[in-house]
Amino acid sequence: MEKWVKATARHGRNLSVYLATSAARCWFHFGLDDPMIFASARDVVKDSGRPTDQCFECEGVGHAFANAVRPSFREQAAELAQRRTLDFFQQAFVGGAAR
């Protein structure tokens, strides 16, 4: 049975470790003003050489920009990340099974 090897992240830490050990196809959504995720961490994703991964960098938003109960919530960026995430899962899964 094929394992589900797809993932999406809105922000992440320890990415170099994850990317080195995971076979998952990943999409990442980063806020460029996130003080917890440095540019060097985003560069790890962009420079990983994994053709299945995609990195989105959202201007004008910080950490937890998609969390509606936090002061950092940014509705437009959250909606865009949500649309991208749903599109990703639509592409990655057909009829509930991993492709």
N, C-alpha and C positions, 0 to 999 in steps of 0.2 A: 504494500500500500504506500502510495506517495505521501510524504509528510507535507503539511502546510508550511511552505517556506516563503511567506510573504509577510511584510510588516510595514507599519507606518509610525512615524514619531513626530510630535510637534516640537519637541526639544529633547535633548539627550545628553548624557554625561558618559565618560569613559568610552567614547566612540571607537578609539583605536583598538581597544580590547574586543569590543563587540564585532567590529567589522573583520577582525582577524580570525574570529572563531565561528562566525555565523554564515550559513549558506542562504539566509533569507534575502529575498528581494526587498529592498527598503526604499521608502520615500521619507524625507525629513523636512520638517517645517520649523525654521528658526526665526526668532525675532532678532533683528540686527542690533537692537538696544538691550538685549538680554545680558545683564552683568554676570550671569552664572555660566554662560556658554561663550567662551572666547573665540575670536576669529580663527585661532589655530585649531580649535576643535572642529569648527565648520570646515576648515580646509582639509582635515582628515577625511571627511566624507567626500568632498569635491575631488580630492586627489587620490581616492582609493583605487581608481582604475576599474571599479566594478560597473560594467555597462548597464546593469539592471537597476542600480540605485539612482535616485534623483534627490537633489537638495534644493529646497525653496528657501530663500532668504527674504523675510518680510520687513520692509522699511518702516520705521516709526513705531515699532512694537517691541515689547520686552518679554520677560519671562512670564509664562502662563497667560499669554495674550488671548487664548481661547477658553479660559476658565471664567464663566459668566458670573461667578460669585466673588471674584477678586477685583480689586481696584485696577489691576493691570489689564483687564478685559478690553479688547478692541474688536467691536462687532464686525466691521468690514473684513478685517484680517482673519477673524475666526470663521466667518462664513466662507471666505475663499479657501482656507485650509480644509474646512469641512467638505466643500464641493470637490476639491482635489482628492481628499481621502476617499470619498465615496466613489469617485471615478476610478481610483486606483483599485479598490476592492472589486468594482464591476469588471475591470480588465483582468484582475488576478484570479477571480473565482467565477466558475460557470456552473450554475445549478448547485451551488454549495460545495462543490468539490474543487480542490486545488488543480490548477491547470499545469 
